[in-house]
Amino acid sequence: MKNIRCDVTHVHQDVIKNVKRSDELVLKNTSNLFKILGNETRLKIVDVLIENELCVCDIAVLIDMTQSAVSHQLSMMKKGGVVKYRKEGVIIYYSLNDNHIKDIYETAYNHIANCK
């Protein structure tokens, strides 16, 4: 197959003037979100937090990891705005930060599950 390339340099000014650029800070933070979600362990945590808030012990059992490893991942996810927590006595319960995280995960999951 031949290499297909464009040998013409022509800027389409009429198109460019109508393209709206996204905010650079928002793009940077979006990239960071995908970096956080781009890890299989963290996706497993998102998966188990879809419907329920859970403590570290429960998450560790569900994804078959140590509590220490789960805590480390949750710390990164908390800093990145993916999860939030609440304390009840000495127990800390984690949940997804908002429905956007659930929507992103479910959209990606369904895309992969249905692309055969």
N, CA, C and O atoms as CSV, one atom per row, in Angstrom:
chain,resi,resn,atom,element,x,y,z
A,1,MET,N,N,0.849,-1.181,0.000
A,1,MET,CA,C,0.000,0.000,0.000
A,1,MET,C,C,0.889,1.236,0.000
A,1,MET,O,O,1.876,1.287,0.733
A,2,LYS,N,N,0.555,2.213,-0.799
A,2,LYS,CA,C,1.316,3.450,-0.890
A,2,LYS,C,C,1.090,4.316,0.355
A,2,LYS,O,O,0.026,4.296,0.973
A,3,ASN,N,N,2.116,5.060,0.686
A,3,ASN,CA,C,1.931,6.070,1.731
A,3,ASN,C,C,1.055,7.178,1.177
A,3,ASN,O,O,1.329,7.729,0.111
A,4,ILE,N,N,0.019,7.491,1.896
A,4,ILE,CA,C,-0.868,8.566,1.471
A,4,ILE,C,C,-0.539,9.781,2.321
A,4,ILE,O,O,-0.536,9.725,3.551
A,5,ARG,N,N,-0.264,10.878,1.632
A,5,ARG,CA,C,0.048,12.092,2.368
A,5,ARG,C,C,-0.453,13.284,1.590
A,5,ARG,O,O,-0.727,13.205,0.392
A,6,CYS,N,N,-0.564,14.364,2.283
A,6,CYS,CA,C,-1.018,15.604,1.667
A,6,CYS,C,C,0.210,16.438,1.334
A,6,CYS,O,O,0.961,16.826,2.229
A,7,ASP,N,N,0.416,16.716,0.056
A,7,ASP,CA,C,1.564,17.525,-0.381
A,7,ASP,C,C,1.211,18.997,-0.514
A,7,ASP,O,O,2.064,19.813,-0.861
A,8,VAL,N,N,-0.016,19.333,-0.246
A,8,VAL,CA,C,-0.455,20.714,-0.399
A,8,VAL,C,C,-0.572,21.352,0.980
A,8,VAL,O,O,-1.223,20.813,1.875
A,9,THR,N,N,0.059,22.489,1.134
A,9,THR,CA,C,-0.066,23.235,2.377
A,9,THR,C,C,-1.048,24.365,2.114
A,9,THR,O,O,-0.732,25.359,1.459
A,10,HIS,N,N,-2.217,24.185,2.631
A,10,HIS,CA,C,-3.257,25.200,2.453
A,10,HIS,C,C,-4.053,25.288,3.754
A,10,HIS,O,O,-4.701,24.326,4.168
A,11,VAL,N,N,-3.996,26.413,4.365
A,11,VAL,CA,C,-4.745,26.633,5.598
A,11,VAL,C,C,-6.140,27.103,5.223
A,11,VAL,O,O,-6.304,28.052,4.456
A,12,HIS,N,N,-7.122,26.443,5.760
A,12,HIS,CA,C,-8.529,26.784,5.495
A,12,HIS,C,C,-8.991,27.810,6.522
A,12,HIS,O,O,-9.570,27.460,7.550
A,13,GLN,N,N,-8.729,29.064,6.233
A,13,GLN,CA,C,-9.030,30.147,7.174
A,13,GLN,C,C,-10.505,30.184,7.553
A,13,GLN,O,O,-10.830,30.482,8.703
A,14,ASP,N,N,-11.396,29.894,6.629
A,14,ASP,CA,C,-12.827,29.928,6.914
A,14,ASP,C,C,-13.217,28.867,7.940
A,14,ASP,O,O,-14.143,29.066,8.727
A,15,VAL,N,N,-12.513,27.751,7.928
A,15,VAL,CA,C,-12.775,26.691,8.900
A,15,VAL,C,C,-12.140,27.050,10.239
A,15,VAL,O,O,-12.761,26.907,11.293
A,16,ILE,N,N,-10.911,27.512,10.184
A,16,ILE,CA,C,-10.172,27.834,11.415
A,16,ILE,C,C,-10.880,28.887,12.248
A,16,ILE,O,O,-10.927,28.780,13.474
A,17,LYS,N,N,-11.430,29.901,11.596
A,17,LYS,CA,C,-12.071,30.977,12.371
A,17,LYS,C,C,-13.327,30.490,13.097
A,17,LYS,O,O,-13.787,31.140,14.036
A,18,ASN,N,N,-13.887,29.350,12.671
A,18,ASN,CA,C,-15.089,28.809,13.312
A,18,ASN,C,C,-14.796,27.739,14.359
A,18,ASN,O,O,-15.705,27.271,15.044
A,19,VAL,N,N,-13.523,27.351,14.483
A,19,VAL,CA,C,-13.158,26.331,15.461
A,19,VAL,C,C,-12.933,27.007,16.802
A,19,VAL,O,O,-12.128,27.929,16.932
A,20,LYS,N,N,-13.654,26.530,17.780
A,20,LYS,CA,C,-13.522,27.083,19.137
A,20,LYS,C,C,-12.523,26.237,19.908
A,20,LYS,O,O,-12.698,25.025,20.028
A,21,ARG,N,N,-11.490,26.858,20.425
A,21,ARG,CA,C,-10.466,26.153,21.192
A,21,ARG,C,C,-10.922,26.000,22.634
A,21,ARG,O,O,-11.552,26.895,23.197
A,22,SER,N,N,-10.598,24.862,23.221
A,22,SER,CA,C,-10.938,24.597,24.617
A,22,SER,C,C,-9.942,25.286,25.539
A,22,SER,O,O,-8.820,25.597,25.141
A,23,ASP,N,N,-10.364,25.518,26.763
A,23,ASP,CA,C,-9.527,26.133,27.781
A,23,ASP,C,C,-8.343,25.217,28.088
A,23,ASP,O,O,-8.537,24.031,28.357
A,24,GLU,N,N,-7.134,25.745,28.051
A,24,GLU,CA,C,-5.916,24.949,28.246
A,24,GLU,C,C,-5.870,24.287,29.622
A,24,GLU,O,O,-5.450,23.135,29.734
A,25,LEU,N,N,-6.289,24.985,30.655
A,25,LEU,CA,C,-6.273,24.403,31.999
A,25,LEU,C,C,-7.260,23.251,32.092
A,25,LEU,O,O,-6.966,22.227,32.709
A,26,VAL,N,N,-8.419,23.410,31.489
A,26,VAL,CA,C,-9.404,22.334,31.490
A,26,VAL,C,C,-8.860,21.132,30.715
A,26,VAL,O,O,-9.048,19.991,31.139
A,27,LEU,N,N,-8.196,21.371,29.598
A,27,LEU,CA,C,-7.590,20.273,28.839
A,27,LEU,C,C,-6.528,19.558,29.662
A,27,LEU,O,O,-6.449,18.329,29.640
A,28,LYS,N,N,-5.710,20.318,30.388
A,28,LYS,CA,C,-4.669,19.714,31.223
A,28,LYS,C,C,-5.296,18.851,32.313
A,28,LYS,O,O,-4.843,17.733,32.557
A,29,ASN,N,N,-6.328,19.361,32.964
A,29,ASN,CA,C,-6.988,18.608,34.030
A,29,ASN,C,C,-7.731,17.391,33.486
A,29,ASN,O,O,-7.821,16.367,34.164
A,30,THR,N,N,-8.261,17.494,32.273
A,30,THR,CA,C,-8.906,16.359,31.633
A,30,THR,C,C,-7.875,15.273,31.334
A,30,THR,O,O,-8.141,14.085,31.515
A,31,SER,N,N,-6.711,15.688,30.881
A,31,SER,CA,C,-5.625,14.747,30.637
A,31,SER,C,C,-5.238,14.035,31.928
A,31,SER,O,O,-5.009,12.826,31.923
A,32,ASN,N,N,-5.165,14.766,33.021
A,32,ASN,CA,C,-4.840,14.161,34.324
A,32,ASN,C,C,-5.911,13.165,34.757
A,32,ASN,O,O,-5.596,12.119,35.324
A,33,LEU,N,N,-7.172,13.487,34.492
A,33,LEU,CA,C,-8.255,12.557,34.827
A,33,LEU,C,C,-8.071,11.245,34.064
A,33,LEU,O,O,-8.218,10.166,34.638
A,34,PHE,N,N,-7.751,11.337,32.773
A,34,PHE,CA,C,-7.557,10.119,31.984
A,34,PHE,C,C,-6.327,9.348,32.443
A,34,PHE,O,O,-6.299,8.121,32.342
A,35,LYS,N,N,-5.314,10.043,32.944
A,35,LYS,CA,C,-4.150,9.347,33.496
A,35,LYS,C,C,-4.550,8.535,34.725
A,35,LYS,O,O,-4.108,7.400,34.906
A,36,ILE,N,N,-5.385,9.130,35.558
A,36,ILE,CA,C,-5.855,8.417,36.756
A,36,ILE,C,C,-6.699,7.214,36.353
A,36,ILE,O,O,-6.524,6.120,36.890
A,37,LEU,N,N,-7.600,7.411,35.421
A,37,LEU,CA,C,-8.486,6.330,34.993
A,37,LEU,C,C,-7.791,5.340,34.074
A,37,LEU,O,O,-8.354,4.289,33.766
A,38,GLY,N,N,-6.584,5.649,33.632
A,38,GLY,CA,C,-5.855,4.787,32.724
A,38,GLY,C,C,-5.069,3.688,33.420
A,38,GLY,O,O,-4.095,3.174,32.872
A,39,ASN,N,N,-5.487,3.333,34.609
A,39,ASN,CA,C,-4.821,2.293,35.390
A,39,ASN,C,C,-5.860,1.232,35.738
A,39,ASN,O,O,-6.936,1.555,36.243
A,40,GLU,N,N,-5.543,-0.025,35.472
A,40,GLU,CA,C,-6.517,-1.106,35.671
A,40,GLU,C,C,-6.990,-1.220,37.115
A,40,GLU,O,O,-8.172,-1.456,37.365
A,41,THR,N,N,-6.078,-1.056,38.061
A,41,THR,CA,C,-6.464,-1.151,39.472
A,41,THR,C,C,-7.443,-0.047,39.837
A,41,THR,O,O,-8.442,-0.294,40.512
A,42,ARG,N,N,-7.156,1.163,39.394
A,42,ARG,CA,C,-8.060,2.276,39.714
A,42,ARG,C,C,-9.406,2.098,39.021
A,42,ARG,O,O,-10.437,2.488,39.569
A,43,LEU,N,N,-9.411,1.512,37.819
A,43,LEU,CA,C,-10.690,1.227,37.163
A,43,LEU,C,C,-11.485,0.173,37.920
A,43,LEU,O,O,-12.713,0.239,37.974
A,44,LYS,N,N,-10.790,-0.803,38.507
A,44,LYS,CA,C,-11.484,-1.795,39.334
A,44,LYS,C,C,-12.142,-1.118,40.527
A,44,LYS,O,O,-13.254,-1.475,40.917
A,45,ILE,N,N,-11.464,-0.157,41.093
A,45,ILE,CA,C,-12.026,0.577,42.237
A,45,ILE,C,C,-13.247,1.369,41.794
A,45,ILE,O,O,-14.271,1.360,42.476
A,46,VAL,N,N,-13.151,2.051,40.664
A,46,VAL,CA,C,-14.311,2.780,40.133
A,46,VAL,C,C,-15.462,1.812,39.918
A,46,VAL,O,O,-16.604,2.108,40.268
A,47,ASP,N,N,-15.162,0.657,39.345
A,47,ASP,CA,C,-16.190,-0.333,39.046
A,47,ASP,C,C,-16.967,-0.749,40.296
A,47,ASP,O,O,-18.192,-0.864,40.251
A,48,VAL,N,N,-16.270,-0.973,41.406
A,48,VAL,CA,C,-16.981,-1.417,42.614
A,48,VAL,C,C,-17.661,-0.255,43.337
A,48,VAL,O,O,-18.543,-0.469,44.169
A,49,LEU,N,N,-17.250,0.973,43.019
A,49,LEU,CA,C,-17.874,2.138,43.654
A,49,LEU,C,C,-19.040,2.703,42.842
A,49,LEU,O,O,-19.655,3.691,43.246
A,50,ILE,N,N,-19.345,2.087,41.708
A,50,ILE,CA,C,-20.413,2.599,40.836
A,50,ILE,C,C,-21.736,2.755,41.584
A,50,ILE,O,O,-22.392,3.788,41.453
A,51,GLU,N,N,-22.135,1.770,42.349
A,51,GLU,CA,C,-23.442,1.799,43.002
A,51,GLU,C,C,-23.383,1.962,44.510
A,51,GLU,O,O,-24.383,2.319,45.133
A,52,ASN,N,N,-22.213,1.704,45.113
A,52,ASN,CA,C,-22.136,1.704,46.576
A,52,ASN,C,C,-20.920,2.457,47.066
A,52,ASN,O,O,-19.868,2.450,46.427
A,53,GLU,N,N,-21.075,3.112,48.213
A,53,GLU,CA,C,-19.887,3.608,48.889
A,53,GLU,C,C,-19.336,2.445,49.708
A,53,GLU,O,O,-20.086,1.640,50.260
A,54,LEU,N,N,-18.017,2.376,49.773
A,54,LEU,CA,C,-17.377,1.251,50.435
A,54,LEU,C,C,-16.185,1.725,51.248
A,54,LEU,O,O,-15.583,2.757,50.950
A,55,CYS,N,N,-15.851,0.952,52.284
A,55,CYS,CA,C,-14.636,1.234,53.040
A,55,CYS,C,C,-13.463,0.530,52.363
A,55,CYS,O,O,-13.661,-0.321,51.496
A,56,VAL,N,N,-12.252,0.884,52.760
A,56,VAL,CA,C,-11.047,0.304,52.170
A,56,VAL,C,C,-11.051,-1.213,52.295
A,56,VAL,O,O,-10.682,-1.918,51.355
A,57,CYS,N,N,-11.467,-1.717,53.452
A,57,CYS,CA,C,-11.486,-3.182,53.663
A,57,CYS,C,C,-12.369,-3.878,52.639
A,57,CYS,O,O,-11.984,-4.899,52.071
A,58,ASP,N,N,-13.555,-3.324,52.405
A,58,ASP,CA,C,-14.479,-3.925,51.442
A,58,ASP,C,C,-13.909,-3.871,50.024
A,58,ASP,O,O,-13.980,-4.849,49.280
A,59,ILE,N,N,-13.346,-2.723,49.662
A,59,ILE,CA,C,-12.762,-2.584,48.324
A,59,ILE,C,C,-11.631,-3.586,48.145
A,59,ILE,O,O,-11.533,-4.239,47.105
A,60,ALA,N,N,-10.779,-3.709,49.156
A,60,ALA,CA,C,-9.643,-4.632,49.084
A,60,ALA,C,C,-10.104,-6.059,48.835
A,60,ALA,O,O,-9.512,-6.769,48.022
A,61,VAL,N,N,-11.163,-6.490,49.531
A,61,VAL,CA,C,-11.688,-7.846,49.343
A,61,VAL,C,C,-12.268,-7.991,47.938
A,61,VAL,O,O,-12.028,-8.997,47.270
A,62,LEU,N,N,-13.022,-7.002,47.489
A,62,LEU,CA,C,-13.692,-7.097,46.192
A,62,LEU,C,C,-12.717,-7.144,45.019
A,62,LEU,O,O,-12.975,-7.817,44.021
A,63,ILE,N,N,-11.597,-6.429,45.137
A,63,ILE,CA,C,-10.657,-6.413,44.003
A,63,ILE,C,C,-9.408,-7.244,44.277
A,63,ILE,O,O,-8.456,-7.224,43.497
A,64,ASP,N,N,-9.419,-7.973,45.388
A,64,ASP,CA,C,-8.342,-8.900,45.735
A,64,ASP,C,C,-6.973,-8.214,45.797
A,64,ASP,O,O,-6.025,-8.605,45.117
A,65,MET,N,N,-6.909,-7.183,46.634
A,65,MET,CA,C,-5.663,-6.453,46.865
A,65,MET,C,C,-5.521,-6.182,48.350
A,65,MET,O,O,-6.472,-6.340,49.116
A,66,THR,N,N,-4.334,-5.776,48.747
A,66,THR,CA,C,-4.125,-5.435,50.148
A,66,THR,C,C,-4.773,-4.085,50.446
A,66,THR,O,O,-4.953,-3.251,49.560
A,67,GLN,N,N,-5.117,-3.897,51.713
A,67,GLN,CA,C,-5.690,-2.616,52.126
A,67,GLN,C,C,-4.717,-1.472,51.875
A,67,GLN,O,O,-5.127,-0.374,51.498
A,68,SER,N,N,-3.436,-1.727,52.082
A,68,SER,CA,C,-2.415,-0.711,51.861
A,68,SER,C,C,-2.376,-0.270,50.393
A,68,SER,O,O,-2.304,0.922,50.094
A,69,ALA,N,N,-2.424,-1.243,49.494
A,69,ALA,CA,C,-2.397,-0.928,48.058
A,69,ALA,C,C,-3.640,-0.152,47.647
A,69,ALA,O,O,-3.558,0.795,46.865
A,70,VAL,N,N,-4.784,-0.551,48.173
A,70,VAL,CA,C,-6.037,0.134,47.866
A,70,VAL,C,C,-5.996,1.565,48.410
A,70,VAL,O,O,-6.406,2.504,47.727
A,71,SER,N,N,-5.506,1.725,49.626
A,71,SER,CA,C,-5.410,3.062,50.226
A,71,SER,C,C,-4.535,3.977,49.383
A,71,SER,O,O,-4.856,5.150,49.189
A,72,HIS,N,N,-3.435,3.439,48.885
A,72,HIS,CA,C,-2.533,4.229,48.032
A,72,HIS,C,C,-3.266,4.697,46.770
A,72,HIS,O,O,-3.171,5.863,46.387
A,73,GLN,N,N,-3.990,3.788,46.136
A,73,GLN,CA,C,-4.728,4.150,44.917
A,73,GLN,C,C,-5.835,5.151,45.220
A,73,GLN,O,O,-6.050,6.091,44.454
A,74,LEU,N,N,-6.533,4.957,46.328
A,74,LEU,CA,C,-7.607,5.879,46.701
A,74,LEU,C,C,-7.070,7.279,46.973
A,74,LEU,O,O,-7.730,8.271,46.663
A,75,SER,N,N,-5.887,7.361,47.545
A,75,SER,CA,C,-5.268,8.657,47.801
A,75,SER,C,C,-5.037,9.405,46.493
A,75,SER,O,O,-5.328,10.598,46.398
A,76,MET,N,N,-4.519,8.716,45.497
A,76,MET,CA,C,-4.310,9.325,44.180
A,76,MET,C,C,-5.642,9.731,43.552
A,76,MET,O,O,-5.759,10.799,42.951
A,77,MET,N,N,-6.625,8.876,43.698
A,77,MET,CA,C,-7.933,9.145,43.109
A,77,MET,C,C,-8.625,10.317,43.798
A,77,MET,O,O,-9.337,11.089,43.155
A,78,LYS,N,N,-8.414,10.446,45.096
A,78,LYS,CA,C,-8.987,11.567,45.845
A,78,LYS,C,C,-8.356,12.882,45.395
A,78,LYS,O,O,-9.056,13.870,45.173
A,79,LYS,N,N,-7.039,12.888,45.263
A,79,LYS,CA,C,-6.331,14.091,44.798
A,79,LYS,C,C,-6.767,14.488,43.402
A,79,LYS,O,O,-6.814,15.674,43.077
A,80,GLY,N,N,-7.085,13.510,42.580
A,80,GLY,CA,C,-7.504,13.766,41.208
A,80,GLY,C,C,-8.979,14.057,41.043
A,80,GLY,O,O,-9.441,14.281,39.924
A,81,GLY,N,N,-9.726,14.060,42.131
A,81,GLY,CA,C,-11.147,14.388,42.066
A,81,GLY,C,C,-12.036,13.263,41.588
A,81,GLY,O,O,-13.176,13.505,41.193
A,82,VAL,N,N,-11.537,12.031,41.616
A,82,VAL,CA,C,-12.324,10.886,41.152
A,82,VAL,C,C,-13.201,10.335,42.266
A,82,VAL,O,O,-14.341,9.942,42.020
A,83,VAL,N,N,-12.682,10.303,43.486
A,83,VAL,CA,C,-13.458,9.808,44.630
A,83,VAL,C,C,-13.517,10.861,45.725
A,83,VAL,O,O,-12.713,11.791,45.781
A,84,LYS,N,N,-14.492,10.676,46.582
A,84,LYS,CA,C,-14.621,11.491,47.787
A,84,LYS,C,C,-14.809,10.533,48.956
A,84,LYS,O,O,-15.008,9.335,48.755
A,85,TYR,N,N,-14.745,11.055,50.169
A,85,TYR,CA,C,-14.903,10.184,51.325
A,85,TYR,C,C,-15.694,10.880,52.421
A,85,TYR,O,O,-15.855,12.101,52.444
A,86,ARG,N,N,-16.176,10.045,53.320
A,86,ARG,CA,C,-16.829,10.543,54.535
A,86,ARG,C,C,-16.427,9.620,55.667
A,86,ARG,O,O,-16.215,8.424,55.468
A,87,LYS,N,N,-16.327,10.187,56.850
A,87,LYS,CA,C,-15.959,9.394,58.021
A,87,LYS,C,C,-17.194,9.101,58.847
A,87,LYS,O,O,-18.059,9.956,59.042
A,88,GLU,N,N,-17.252,7.878,59.324
A,88,GLU,CA,C,-18.298,7.477,60.256
A,88,GLU,C,C,-17.574,6.774,61.400
A,88,GLU,O,O,-17.250,5.590,61.307
A,89,GLY,N,N,-17.326,7.507,62.469
A,89,GLY,CA,C,-16.506,6.982,63.556
A,89,GLY,C,C,-15.078,6.843,63.066
A,89,GLY,O,O,-14.470,7.815,62.618
A,90,VAL,N,N,-14.545,5.640,63.152
A,90,VAL,CA,C,-13.178,5.408,62.686
A,90,VAL,C,C,-13.138,4.866,61.255
A,90,VAL,O,O,-12.061,4.695,60.685
A,91,ILE,N,N,-14.296,4.600,60.686
A,91,ILE,CA,C,-14.356,4.030,59.342
A,91,ILE,C,C,-14.521,5.146,58.312
A,91,ILE,O,O,-15.328,6.059,58.487
A,92,ILE,N,N,-13.742,5.056,57.238
A,92,ILE,CA,C,-13.827,6.006,56.130
A,92,ILE,C,C,-14.479,5.299,54.954
A,92,ILE,O,O,-14.026,4.240,54.518
A,93,TYR,N,N,-15.543,5.896,54.451
A,93,TYR,CA,C,-16.265,5.350,53.307
A,93,TYR,C,C,-15.948,6.175,52.062
A,93,TYR,O,O,-15.963,7.405,52.097
A,94,TYR,N,N,-15.664,5.485,50.971
A,94,TYR,CA,C,-15.342,6.140,49.708
A,94,TYR,C,C,-16.489,5.955,48.723
A,94,TYR,O,O,-17.187,4.942,48.730
A,95,SER,N,N,-16.658,6.963,47.881
A,95,SER,CA,C,-17.643,6.905,46.802
A,95,SER,C,C,-17.106,7.714,45.630
A,95,SER,O,O,-16.143,8.469,45.771
A,96,LEU,N,N,-17.733,7.550,44.478
A,96,LEU,CA,C,-17.328,8.342,43.322
A,96,LEU,C,C,-17.657,9.805,43.587
A,96,LEU,O,O,-18.661,10.117,44.227
A,97,ASN,N,N,-16.826,10.680,43.102
A,97,ASN,CA,C,-16.986,12.102,43.368
A,97,ASN,C,C,-18.304,12.651,42.835
A,97,ASN,O,O,-18.956,13.465,43.488
A,98,ASP,N,N,-18.690,12.201,41.645
A,98,ASP,CA,C,-19.972,12.620,41.076
A,98,ASP,C,C,-20.363,11.678,39.939
A,98,ASP,O,O,-19.623,10.753,39.605
A,99,ASN,N,N,-21.512,11.918,39.361
A,99,ASN,CA,C,-22.009,11.036,38.299
A,99,ASN,C,C,-21.211,11.140,37.014
A,99,ASN,O,O,-21.298,10.251,36.167
A,100,HIS,N,N,-20.426,12.215,36.844
A,100,HIS,CA,C,-19.603,12.324,35.644
A,100,HIS,C,C,-18.597,11.180,35.573
A,100,HIS,O,O,-18.356,10.629,34.498
A,101,ILE,N,N,-18.012,10.824,36.709
A,101,ILE,CA,C,-17.041,9.728,36.738
A,101,ILE,C,C,-17.734,8.427,36.329
A,101,ILE,O,O,-17.206,7.652,35.532
A,102,LYS,N,N,-18.913,8.204,36.883
A,102,LYS,CA,C,-19.696,7.011,36.536
A,102,LYS,C,C,-20.003,7.004,35.037
A,102,LYS,O,O,-19.868,5.973,34.377
A,103,ASP,N,N,-20.412,8.147,34.506
A,103,ASP,CA,C,-20.757,8.233,33.082
A,103,ASP,C,C,-19.548,7.963,32.188
A,103,ASP,O,O,-19.660,7.249,31.191
A,104,ILE,N,N,-18.399,8.530,32.540
A,104,ILE,CA,C,-17.181,8.318,31.752
A,104,ILE,C,C,-16.823,6.838,31.751
A,104,ILE,O,O,-16.545,6.253,30.705
A,105,TYR,N,N,-16.834,6.242,32.940
A,105,TYR,CA,C,-16.481,4.824,33.057
A,105,TYR,C,C,-17.459,3.948,32.272
A,105,TYR,O,O,-17.042,3.092,31.492
A,106,GLU,N,N,-18.744,4.160,32.477
A,106,GLU,CA,C,-19.742,3.321,31.822
A,106,GLU,C,C,-19.726,3.494,30.302
A,106,GLU,O,O,-19.923,2.525,29.568
A,107,THR,N,N,-19.492,4.715,29.828
A,107,THR,CA,C,-19.411,4.943,28.384
A,107,THR,C,C,-18.231,4.189,27.793
A,107,THR,O,O,-18.370,3.529,26.764
A,108,ALA,N,N,-17.072,4.280,28.433
A,108,ALA,CA,C,-15.878,3.579,27.947
A,108,ALA,C,C,-16.079,2.064,28.025
A,108,ALA,O,O,-15.751,1.338,27.086
A,109,TYR,N,N,-16.615,1.599,29.144
A,109,TYR,CA,C,-16.837,0.160,29.330
A,109,TYR,C,C,-17.782,-0.390,28.262
A,109,TYR,O,O,-17.502,-1.420,27.650
A,110,ASN,N,N,-18.903,0.304,28.043
A,110,ASN,CA,C,-19.873,-0.137,27.053
A,110,ASN,C,C,-19.297,-0.084,25.634
A,110,ASN,O,O,-19.601,-0.940,24.804
A,111,HIS,N,N,-18.481,0.905,25.369
A,111,HIS,CA,C,-17.835,1.008,24.058
A,111,HIS,C,C,-16.984,-0.246,23.801
A,111,HIS,O,O,-17.080,-0.867,22.742
A,112,ILE,N,N,-16.160,-0.600,24.776
A,112,ILE,CA,C,-15.287,-1.756,24.631
A,112,ILE,C,C,-16.092,-3.056,24.593
A,112,ILE,O,O,-15.807,-3.940,23.785
A,113,ALA,N,N,-17.090,-3.173,25.457
A,113,ALA,CA,C,-17.891,-4.401,25.524
A,113,ALA,C,C,-18.670,-4.636,24.225
A,113,ALA,O,O,-18.944,-5.783,23.872
A,114,ASN,N,N,-19.025,-3.572,23.518
A,114,ASN,CA,C,-19.831,-3.705,22.316
A,114,ASN,C,C,-19.041,-3.631,21.018
A,114,ASN,O,O,-19.614,-3.770,19.937
A,115,CYS,N,N,-17.741,-3.417,21.110
A,115,CYS,CA,C,-16.895,-3.373,19.906
A,115,CYS,C,C,-16.226,-4.734,19.738
A,115,CYS,O,O,-15.179,-4.999,20.329
A,116,LYS,N,N,-16.820,-5.562,18.952
A,116,LYS,CA,C,-16.270,-6.916,18.755
A,116,LYS,C,C,-15.827,-7.100,17.347
A,116,LYS,O,O,-15.338,-8.171,16.988
